[in-house]
Amino acid sequence: MRQPSVVARRVAAASVGLVVAAGAAACGPKDNDAKGAGGDSTPHKGGTLTVLNSQPQQDFDPARLYTSGGGNVPSLVFRTLTTRNRENGAAGAEVVPDLATDTGRPNKDATVWTYTLKKGLEYEDGTPITSADIKYGIERSFAPELSGGAPYLRDWLAGAADYQGPYKDKKGLDAIETPDSSTIVFHLNKPEGEFPYLATQTQFTPVPKAKDTGTQYEEHPVSSGPYKVVKNDNDGETLVLERNTYWSAATDDERKAYPDRIEVRSGLDSSVINQRLSASQGADAAAVTTDTNLGPAELAKVTGDKELASRVGTGHFGYTNYLAFNPTVKPFDDVKVRQAISYALDRSSVVNAAGGSSLAEPATTFLPHQKSFGYTPYDLFPAGRTGDPDKARELLKQAGHPNGLTITLTHSNSKDFETSPEIATAIQDALKKAGITVRLQGLEENDYKDKIHSVRTEPGLFLAHWGADWPSGGPFLAPIFDGRQIVKDGANFNTGLLNDTSVNAEIDAINKLTDLDAAAKRWGALDKKIGGQALVVPLFHPVYKRLYGKDVKNIVISDWTGVLDISQVAVK
């Protein structure tokens, strides 16, 4: 996720749209059958699956959705060139073919990528899916009236920076060629070894030009997946999907599509969702949520009930909550002050403020704990579980602050257990032990985002978070630490204002690699190198705990998304 302002939306949306949002392999609880609850764990076709969500599935148009891996609900309707592997844990962080026969064939320097479509692909009306439809689907995502999707295509495709979409420029993008109905070729303006990950975004969904209704397309998008939209009320508040009879499982190794019908009900209070899933009465027995976690109090209740505990899915998404420094603001311009704060931090109290060890894992690396990100264990300022105030005082003395110092920590007033007062207070208490007095500046959410994302107003110390657009170190490190991504007159996310030529050069070098395992190792090494500059203090990675109904089977939770994959679910 390129923007933390979008990240918060997407980590919730992660669920609705993605799936989304670090740690060990994601899976169900140890005492839970991974295939689901109930005596007969064999999944069968049929029935209705209900999805209970707090956030509506808005802008249900593949051009406007910002999803990774094809999304969760969107992936039922929209197929893409590639998609995520629908497996539990680490295996689910792999990119696999979807509409295409493979994950893409690059030229020598990864600036040209070629895909061939599978045979027998059809829309919901039985017409064939062609490469020209995918080209058109991408082009329409550039139209200003259909904005909202990921920005990478505009950055990566050759000559695409100023393109305004097919409604204004009917010539289309020269960077995308379709030499025949089953071949599509992408020309990039720089090497991008992770293009197969990008090809999972919904902008790569085929859209038949003759059926394009512009901003109205979201009401009835033409399905290329196992389900079609039969109802979309109040911009995704109620979404009803039924089988697309022209979808063929022979062309789709990833989606199981067990239920006959899927009903998405949104706009619900999170406590109501968890109460309904807990009671599991009537239709709610065959219900899931893709965007609502159990809170600390709810989790305590569930843990004490063996039956409920067997219906909790546990997952991890590539996401890091951290403390950010602005080194242009005193005293944070002194690396020893930044190091002192790193040593003084009490991660156990921060984890408790985030809901406890069941909902948060302490972090000493910026990259999440999954292998796909290139996770390389390191702790450059070892503070133990409860901080090292003596080491912090020593560093402060070296920095010219023998009597300590007073600083301000900016945070959001939102009760999100991430950038909220609870986290800020835990940090305030820990730093006090090292002689650092912390004044808390709480802001309303919009004011907070505006302040921390502007170079002109960015405070010296504040709470932040970042989530990945796909499970790799690239979309995690580059937006935060690539100096060429510093935005002086807009939304900026390089909070440390780092512009290190060696870091920038290594990012470019890794981007050229098409061997994703080799790239992951180098992302991990780069994470450690950047960590030495103490521009951020990693705090914790979230853990997702979500209930599902008693009649739900075949639970799959990957490290790509961290939440239950509804393309795999079956109901009684």
VEXDO-163793 format. One record per residue (C-alpha): residue in three letters; x, y, z. Coordinates in steps of 0.5 Angstrom, whole numbers, plus 2048, in hexadecimal, padded with zeros to 3 digits. Layout:
% residues N
ALAXYZ ...
% end
This chain:
% residues 572
MET800800800 ARG8038067FE GLN80080B802 PRO7FF80A80A SER7F980E809 VAL7F6809804 VAL7F9804808 ALA7F480580E ARG7EF804809 ARG7F17FE806 VAL7F37FA80C ALA7EC7FB80D ALA7EB7FA806 ALA7F07F5806 SER7EB7F1808 VAL7E57F3804 GLY7E97F57FE LEU7EF7F17FF VAL7EF7EC803 VAL7F57F0806 ALA7F97F380C ALA8077EB813 GLY8097E6817 ALA8097DE816 ALA8057DB811 ALA7FE7DC812 CYS7F97D7813 GLY7F37D5818 PRO7F47D481F LYS7F87CE821 ASP7F27CA824 ASN7EE7CC81E ASP7ED7C7818 ALA7F07CC812 LYS7EA7C980D GLY7E57CC812 ALA7E07CB818 GLY7DB7C5818 GLY7DB7BE818 ASP7DC7BD810 SER7E17C180E THR7E17BF807 PRO7DF7C6803 HIS7D97C57FE LYS7D67CA7F9 GLY7CF7CD7FA GLY7CC7D27FF THR7CD7D9801 LEU7D37DD804 THR7D17E3808 VAL7D77E8809 LEU7D67ED80F ASN7DA7F380E SER7DB7FA811 GLN7DE7FD80B PRO7DA7FD804 GLN7DD7FA7FE GLN7DD8017FB ASP7DF8037F3 PHE7DE7FC7F1 ASP7E17FD7EA PRO7E87FA7E9 ALA7EB8007E7 ARG7E98047EE LEU7EB7FE7F3 TYR7F27FE7F6 THR7F37F77F8 SER7F87F27F8 GLY7F87EB7F5 GLY7F17ED7F2 GLY7EE7EE7F8 ASN7E97EA7FD VAL7E27EC7FA PRO7E47EF7F4 SER7E87E87F2 LEU7E27E57F2 VAL7E07E97EC PHE7E67EC7E9 ARG7EC7E77E6 THR7F27EA7E5 LEU7F97E87E1 THR7FC7E57E7 THR7F97E47EE ARG7FB7E27F5 ASN7FC7DB7F7 ARG7F67D87FB GLU7FA7D4800 ASN7FB7D5808 GLY8017D980B ALA8077DA807 ALA8057D6801 GLY8007DB800 ALA8057E17FF GLU8067DE7F8 VAL8047E17F1 VAL8017DC7EC PRO7FD7DD7E6 ASP7F67DE7E5 LEU7F47E07DE ALA7FB7E07DB THR7FE7D97DA ASP8047DB7DF THR8067E17E3 GLY8097E57DD ARG8107E47D9 PRO8147EA7D9 ASN81A7EC7D5 LYS8217EC7D7 ASP8207F37DB ALA8197F27DD THR8177F87D9 VAL8127F47D5 TRP80D7EF7D8 THR8097EA7D3 TYR8037E67D5 THR7FF7E17D1 LEU7F87E07D3 LYS7F57D97D5 LYS7F07D67D0 GLY7E87D57D1 LEU7E87DC7D6 GLU7E17DF7D5 TYR7DD7E47D8 GLU7D67E47DC ASP7D37E47D5 GLY7D77DF7D2 THR7DB7E47CD PRO7E27E27CD ILE7E77E67D1 THR7ED7E97CD SER7F47ED7CE ALA7F07F37CB ASP7EB7F37D1 ILE7F17F37D6 LYS7F57F87D3 TYR7EE7FC7D3 GLY7ED7FB7DA ILE7F47FE7DC GLU7F38047D7 ARG7EC8067DB SER7EF8057E2 PHE7F380C7DF ALA7ED8107DE PRO7EC8157E4 GLU7E58137E5 LEU7E780C7E7 SER7ED80E7EB GLY7EE80A7F2 GLY7F28047EF ALA7FA8037F1 PRO7FE8087ED TYR8048037EB LEU8018037E4 ARG80280A7E3 ASP80980A7E6 TRP80B8047E2 LEU8088037DB ALA80D8077D6 GLY80980E7D4 ALA80380D7D9 ALA8058137DE ASP8008187DA TYR7FB8137D7 GLN7F48157D9 GLY7F080E7D7 PRO7EC80C7D1 TYR7E68117D2 LYS7EB8167D0 ASP7F08137CC LYS7EE80E7C8 LYS7F580C7C5 GLY7F68087CB LEU7FD8067CE ASP8038047CA ALA8068017D0 ILE8017FB7CF GLU8017F77C9 THR7FC7F27C7 PRO7FF7EE7C1 ASP7F97E97C1 SER7F37E87C5 SER7F77E37CA THR7FD7E77CB ILE7FF7EE7CF VAL8067F17CF PHE8077F77D4 HIS80D7FC7D3 LEU8107FF7DA ASN8148057DA LYS8198017DF PRO81A7FA7E2 GLU8157F77E6 GLY8167F07E8 GLU8107F07ED PHE80B7F27E7 PRO8087EB7E8 TYR8057EE7EF LEU8037F47EC ALA7FF7F07E7 THR7FA7ED7ED GLN7F77F47ED THR7F07F57EB GLN7F27FA7E6 PHE7F47F47E2 THR7ED7F17E1 PRO7EA7F07DA VAL7E57F57D9 PRO7E17F57D2 LYS7E17FC7CF ALA7DA7FB7CC LYS7D77FA7D3 ASP7DB7FF7D7 THR7D68047DA GLY7DB8097DD THR7DA80B7E4 GLN7D48067E4 TYR7D88007E2 GLU7D87FE7EA GLU7D17FD7EA HIS7D17F77E5 PRO7D97F67E4 VAL7D97F07DF SER7DC7EA7E2 SER7E27E67E0 GLY7E27E27E7 PRO7DE7DD7EA TYR7D87E17EC LYS7D47E77E9 VAL7D17ED7ED VAL7CA7ED7ED LYS7C97F27F2 ASN7CD7F87F4 ASP7C97FD7F9 ASN7CC8047FC ASP7D38037F9 GLY7D47FC7FB GLU7D17FC802 THR7CD7F6800 LEU7D07F27FA VAL7CD7EC7F8 LEU7D17E77F3 GLU7CE7E17F0 ARG7D27DB7EC ASN7D57DD7E5 THR7D37D77E1 TYR7D87D97DC TRP7DE7D87E0 SER7E27D27E0 ALA7E67CF7E5 ALA7EA7CC7E0 THR7ED7D37DF ASP7ED7D57E6 ASP7F27D17EB GLU7F17D67F1 ARG7EA7D77F2 LYS7E57D17F5 ALA7DF7D57F4 TYR7DB7D07F9 PRO7D57D57FB ASP7CF7D67F6 ARG7CE7DD7F8 ILE7D27E27FC GLU7CF7E8800 VAL7D37ED803 ARG7D07F2808 SER7D47F880A GLY7D37FE80E LEU7D27FA815 ASP7D67FC81C SER7DC7F781D SER7D97F5824 VAL7D27F3820 ILE7D67EF81B ASN7DA7EB820 GLN7D47EA824 ARG7D07E781E LEU7D67E381C SER7D67E0824 ALA7CF7DE824 SER7CF7DB81D GLN7C87DB81D GLY7C47DA816 ALA7C77DD810 ASP7CD7DF815 ALA7CF7D8816 ALA7D27D880E ALA7D57DF80F VAL7DC7E280F THR7DF7E9810 THR7E57EC80B ASP7E67F280F THR7E47F2817 ASN7E97EF81C LEU7E87ED823 GLY7EA7F2828 PRO7ED7F182E ALA7E77F0833 GLU7E47EC82D LEU7EA7E782D ALA7EA7E6834 LYS7E37E3834 VAL7E47DF82E THR7EA7DC831 GLY7E67DA837 ASP7E17D6832 LYS7E47D082F GLU7DF7D0829 LEU7E07D7828 ALA7E77D6828 SER7E77D1822 ARG7E47D681E VAL7E97DB81E GLY7ED7DC818 THR7F47DF819 GLY7F87E3814 HIS7FE7E8813 PHE7FF7ED80E GLY8057F180B TYR8047F7810 THR8087FB815 ASN80680081A TYR80C80481C LEU80F80B81F ALA81181081A PHE81681581A ASN81781C816 PRO81F81D817 THR81E824814 VAL81B82681B LYS81F826821 PRO821822825 PHE81F81D820 ASP82581F81C ASP82A81C820 VAL82A81481F LYS82C813826 VAL825816829 ARG822812824 GLN82680C826 ALA82480D82D ILE81D80D82C SER81E807829 TYR82180482F ALA81C807834 LEU816804830 ASP8127FE834 ARG80F7FA82F SER80B7F6834 SER8077FC836 VAL8067FE82F VAL8047F782D ASN7FF7F7833 ALA7FC7FE831 ALA7FB7FB82A GLY7F77F582D GLY7FC7F0830 SER8007EB82D SER7FA7E7829 LEU7F97ED825 ALA8007F0824 GLU8077EE823 PRO80D7F2826 ALA8117F4820 THR8197F681F THR8197F6818 PHE8157FB813 LEU8147F580E PRO80E7F0811 HIS8107E9813 GLN80E7E580D LYS8147E2808 SER8117E5802 PHE8127EC804 GLY81A7EA805 TYR8197EA80D THR8207EA810 PRO8207EA818 TYR8247F081B ASP8237F4821 LEU8287FA820 PHE8267FE827 PRO8257F882B ALA8207FA831 GLY81D7F3833 ARG8167F3834 THR8157F9839 GLY81B7FE837 ASP822800839 PRO82180683C ASP82880683E LYS82B806837 ALA82680B835 ARG82981083B GLU83080E839 LEU82E810831 LEU82B817833 LYS831819838 GLN835818831 ALA83081C82D GLY831822832 HIS82A820836 PRO82D81E83D ASN827820841 GLY82281D83C LEU81E821837 THR816822835 ILE81382082E THR80C82082B LEU80981A828 THR80481B823 HIS7FE815823 SER7F7815820 ASN7F1815825 SER7EE80F821 LYS7ED809825 ASP7F1804820 PHE7F6801825 GLU7FB803820 THR7FC80B820 SER7F780C826 PRO7F880F82D GLU7F9808830 ILE80080782C ALA80280E82D THR80180D835 ALA805807835 ILE80B80A831 GLN80A810836 ASP80B80C83C ALA81180883A LEU81580E837 LYS81481283E LYS81880C841 ALA81E80E83D GLY81D81683F ILE819818839 THR81381C83A VAL80E81A835 ARG80881F833 LEU80281C82F GLN7FF82082A GLY7F981C828 LEU7F581E821 GLU7EF81C81E GLU7F0817818 ASN7F081C812 ASP7F4821815 TYR7F981C818 LYS7FA819811 ASP7FA82080E LYS800822813 ILE80481C812 HIS80481B80B SER806822809 VAL80E824809 ARG80C82B80B THR808829811 GLU80B822813 PRO80C82281A GLY81381F81D LEU810819821 PHE80981581F LEU80680F81E ALA80580C817 HIS804805814 TRP80580280D GLY8027FC809 ALA8047F8803 ASP8017F87FC TRP8047F17FB PRO8087ED7FF SER80F7EF7FE GLY8147F4801 GLY8137F97FB PRO80D7FC7FC PHE80F7FC803 LEU815800803 ALA8158047FD PRO80F8097FF ILE81280A806 PHE81A80A804 ASP81B80C7FD GLY81D8137FC ARG81A8147F5 GLN8138137F8 ILE8148197FD VAL80E81D7FB LYS80F8257FD ASP8088277FB GLY8038227FC ALA80281B800 ASN809819803 PHE80B812806 ASN812812806 THR81281580D GLY81981580F LEU81A819809 LEU820814807 ASN823815800 ASP829810800 THR82C80F7FA SER82F8087FC VAL8288067FE ASN8248097F8 ALA8298057F4 GLU8287FE7F7 ILE8217FF7F6 ASP8228007EF ALA8267FA7EF ILE8217F57F2 ASN81C7F87EE LYS81F7F57E8 LEU81F7EE7EB THR81A7E97E8 ASP81C7E47ED LEU8187E67F3 ASP81B7E17F8 ALA8227E57F7 ALA81E7EB7F7 ALA81B7EA7FE LYS8227E9801 ARG8257EF7FE TRP81F7F3801 GLY8207F0808 ALA8277F2808 LEU8257F9805 ASP8207FA80B LYS8267F8810 LYS82A7FE80D ILE82580380D GLY823801814 GLY82A803816 GLN82880A815 ALA82380A81A LEU81E80E816 VAL818809819 VAL81780581F PRO8137FF81D LEU80D7FD822 PHE8097F8821 HIS8067F481B PRO7FE7F281C VAL7FB7EB81C TYR7F47EA819 LYS7EF7E681D ARG7E87E581A LEU7E27E181C TYR7DE7DD817 GLY7D87DA817 LYS7D77D2819 ASP7D57D0812 VAL7DB7D380F LYS7E07CE80C ASN7E77CE808 ILE7EA7D480C VAL7F07D6808 ILE7F47DC80B SER7FB7DE807 ASP8007E2809 TRP7FF7E7803 THR7F87E9806 GLY7F87E780D VAL7F07E680D LEU7EC7E080B ASP7EB7DF803 ILE7E47DF801 SER7E67DC7FA GLN7E77D57FE VAL7E27D5803 ALA7DC7D0803 VAL7D67D0807 LYS7D17CA80A 
% end
